[in-house]
């Protein structure tokens, strides 16, 4: 081969090598300058529940904060299933098909998560269920399933304690008919819902265990809804216009609905009312003495924990080191009692 041809071959090899390594350098530089992007899907059982909406807002706010602090772009997408489990199943599958890193699920039907679990397991995508606790055996079906919520039996016990404290202080005033028995009604959240079942049972058992005799005048399902609670309470008042001495509501929406009914009905003496969640309007009613108390369900903390776990799983595939899960699956946020004595301590702004 001539010297000229050897020279030209050498030039060509240098050009090719330069292109390869120059291109590699450009890719490396590009990776360093482009921010990492993570995608987190959130599906909610219903868009009209003030409490779950508060959790959702906090999830998004904390995800944005974590992304800003670490120069990572967080794409969080929220969808609503309209209380339809089939719709929610499709939403989760759509998130998976679009390569979302983590999916947060506020279940429609806690007894029917199979489609979601199998889809997540097949695609190896973590799922964080929240505020509607699924059956324990279902949560064990895939090692990347988690639950963030609160223990419903604790809220029932705290509701009962609020009532006990009131009865200890002013039993004769609450026992309007003077028969030594507390006549009460239950406003339950949802048929078959774990929180509704346990909250109702434990609250009554707690009061009875303190030595107070109780008589149930009505047990109505109001689906965590203020208007439904108002309607159900109005019907109960039509049958028992002066006999109801206690209203045990599974959440604050229904406690306020009961208060609406009592106000509209024009009762002279309000029964004892207790709720759960610690929503702004309820706390104000507690301050005014219209509602005896509520059990604070910390939506901000729940949102923070869900966001923290989601973010960490999306970025590096691990539960955060500062999050301690029970049985590697559960995170329970503690409840707190709110009464007139401490209501000022809870910021409702």
Beta strands, then each sheet from edge to edge (+ up, - down):
strand 1: 36-44
strand 2: 72-80
strand 3: 102-105
strand 4: 126-130
strand 5: 145-149
strand 6: 181-188
strand 7: 213-221
strand 8: 246-249
strand 9: 272-277
strand 10: 293-296
strand 11: 330-332
strand 12: 336-339
sheet 1: 2+ 1+ 3+ 4+ 5+ 11+
sheet 2: 7+ 6+ 8+ 9+ 10+ 12-
end
